[in-house]
């Protein structure tokens, strides 16, 4: 496995973590294992999501920053493959 392939797989995995974190945020677990998992995911993905939350205000009750964050990761991955692959 090449370094580029490893990086793109890690980006894909990070995108999946964002999706899981967003889905869990709909239910906001308050105790137990799910709360610990949600808190841990937040620690991992919030630094990246925070960048977009500062730029893009929520649209009413909807926060589209996770969508923009995932799209930007996809663009970064595509650019890496295009220029380094």
Residue frames as qw, qx, qy, qz and C-alpha x, y, z in Angstrom:
[[0.000, 0.892, 0.452, 0.000, 0.00, 0.00, 0.00],
 [0.427, 0.423, -0.014, 0.799, 1.44, 3.34, -1.02],
 [0.172, -0.257, -0.424, 0.851, 1.55, 6.40, 1.22],
 [0.275, -0.017, -0.242, -0.930, -0.97, 8.15, -1.04],
 [0.552, -0.275, -0.703, -0.353, -3.40, 5.27, -0.77],
 [0.428, -0.326, -0.681, 0.497, -3.03, 5.25, 3.01],
 [0.008, -0.162, -0.178, 0.971, -3.71, 8.99, 3.19],
 [0.422, -0.111, -0.419, -0.796, -6.81, 8.73, 1.00],
 [0.561, -0.319, -0.761, -0.057, -8.13, 5.84, 3.11],
 [0.300, -0.293, -0.546, 0.725, -7.55, 7.85, 6.28],
 [0.190, 0.048, -0.072, -0.978, -9.45, 10.78, 4.75],
 [0.532, -0.219, -0.636, -0.515, -12.31, 8.43, 3.84],
 [0.502, -0.325, -0.740, 0.306, -12.32, 7.06, 7.38],
 [0.120, -0.202, -0.327, 0.915, -12.38, 10.59, 8.83],
 [0.363, -0.100, -0.345, -0.860, -15.34, 11.45, 6.60],
 [0.586, -0.308, -0.726, -0.187, -17.15, 8.41, 7.99],
 [0.366, -0.279, -0.610, 0.645, -16.38, 9.53, 11.55],
 [0.130, 0.051, 0.036, -0.990, -17.97, 12.90, 10.77],
 [0.525, -0.200, -0.550, -0.618, -21.10, 11.18, 9.44],
 [0.568, -0.322, -0.738, 0.170, -21.37, 8.97, 12.54],
 [0.220, -0.191, -0.418, 0.860, -20.83, 11.98, 14.82],
 [0.293, -0.050, -0.171, -0.940, -23.57, 13.95, 13.06],
 [0.600, -0.264, -0.656, -0.374, -25.99, 11.03, 13.25],
 [0.502, -0.302, -0.681, 0.439, -25.25, 10.56, 16.95],
 [0.056, -0.030, -0.222, 0.973, -25.80, 14.28, 17.56],
 [0.447, -0.300, -0.437, -0.721, -29.44, 13.85, 16.57],
 [0.732, -0.418, -0.527, -0.104, -29.97, 11.63, 19.61],
 [0.040, -0.694, 0.424, -0.581, -27.45, 13.21, 22.06],
 [0.775, -0.252, -0.569, 0.113, -26.73, 10.22, 24.29],
 [0.289, -0.829, 0.168, -0.449, -26.48, 11.31, 27.93],
 [0.581, -0.568, 0.561, -0.158, -24.86, 8.35, 29.69],
 [0.905, -0.009, 0.424, 0.016, -23.01, 5.13, 29.13],
 [0.642, -0.068, 0.534, 0.546, -21.01, 3.82, 26.24],
 [0.392, 0.699, 0.455, 0.388, -22.82, 5.87, 23.59],
 [0.150, -0.987, -0.022, 0.047, -22.08, 9.08, 25.47],
 [0.570, -0.566, 0.424, 0.418, -18.41, 8.13, 25.71],
 [0.592, 0.245, 0.578, 0.504, -18.30, 7.28, 22.01],
 [0.203, 0.889, 0.339, 0.230, -20.06, 10.54, 21.11],
 [0.319, -0.918, 0.137, 0.189, -17.70, 12.57, 23.28],
 [0.629, -0.315, 0.519, 0.486, -14.64, 10.82, 21.81],
 [0.498, 0.515, 0.533, 0.450, -15.87, 11.39, 18.25],
 [0.007, 0.982, 0.182, 0.052, -16.46, 15.03, 19.10],
 [0.479, -0.730, 0.315, 0.372, -12.89, 15.36, 20.30],
 [0.594, -0.026, 0.607, 0.528, -11.69, 13.92, 16.99],
 [0.345, 0.530, 0.588, 0.505, -13.94, 15.72, 14.49],
 [0.089, -0.918, -0.337, 0.191, -14.82, 19.04, 16.13],
 [0.343, -0.568, 0.251, 0.705, -11.48, 20.71, 15.31],
 [0.220, 0.095, 0.676, 0.697, -12.18, 20.21, 11.59],
 [0.019, -0.700, -0.683, -0.208, -15.89, 21.00, 11.85],
 [0.276, -0.759, -0.265, 0.527, -15.14, 24.08, 13.93],
 [0.269, -0.200, 0.386, 0.859, -13.29, 25.66, 11.03],
 [0.040, -0.343, -0.682, -0.645, -16.44, 25.53, 8.92],
 [0.262, -0.722, -0.629, 0.123, -18.80, 26.44, 11.75],
 [0.269, -0.576, -0.084, 0.767, -16.92, 29.72, 12.17],
 [0.068, -0.121, 0.504, 0.852, -17.35, 30.48, 8.46],
 [0.318, -0.285, -0.688, -0.587, -20.85, 29.14, 7.77],
 [0.358, -0.128, 0.481, -0.790, -23.65, 30.20, 10.11],
 [0.238, 0.249, 0.933, -0.105, -26.47, 27.71, 10.83],
 [0.266, -0.161, -0.474, -0.824, -29.48, 27.98, 8.54],
 [0.705, -0.396, -0.107, -0.579, -32.23, 28.02, 11.14],
 [0.818, -0.407, 0.366, -0.176, -32.07, 24.63, 12.84],
 [0.940, 0.292, 0.056, 0.170, -29.80, 23.19, 10.14],
 [0.324, -0.767, 0.451, 0.320, -26.03, 23.15, 10.35],
 [0.851, 0.523, -0.021, -0.026, -24.56, 22.50, 6.91],
 [0.052, -0.824, 0.564, 0.012, -20.95, 22.80, 8.06],
 [0.669, -0.234, 0.704, 0.052, -20.50, 18.99, 8.26],
 [0.760, 0.554, 0.336, 0.045, -21.53, 18.72, 4.61],
 [0.319, 0.914, -0.241, 0.068, -19.03, 21.40, 3.60],
 [0.398, -0.662, 0.635, -0.014, -16.36, 19.74, 5.76],
 [0.782, 0.049, 0.617, 0.070, -16.90, 16.36, 4.08],
 [0.645, 0.744, 0.156, 0.077, -16.95, 17.89, 0.60],
 [0.069, 0.911, -0.406, 0.031, -13.72, 19.75, 1.33],
 [0.576, -0.424, 0.697, 0.051, -12.07, 16.51, 2.49],
 [0.790, 0.372, 0.481, 0.076, -13.22, 14.83, -0.72],
 [0.436, 0.894, -0.080, 0.061, -11.76, 17.66, -2.78],
 [0.235, -0.781, 0.579, 0.006, -8.47, 17.44, -0.89],
 [0.729, -0.120, 0.671, 0.060, -8.36, 13.68, -1.45],
 [0.719, 0.619, 0.306, 0.076, -9.12, 14.08, -5.16],
 [0.221, 0.936, -0.272, 0.037, -6.43, 16.74, -5.54],
 [0.466, -0.591, 0.657, 0.051, -3.88, 14.54, -3.80],
 [0.773, 0.155, 0.606, 0.105, -4.66, 11.63, -6.10],
 [0.575, 0.801, 0.159, 0.046, -4.62, 13.85, -9.18],
 [0.183, 0.919, -0.331, 0.115, -1.34, 15.61, -8.48],
 [0.306, -0.611, 0.722, -0.107, 0.57, 12.95, -6.55],
 [0.786, 0.029, 0.599, -0.148, -0.89, 9.77, -7.99]]
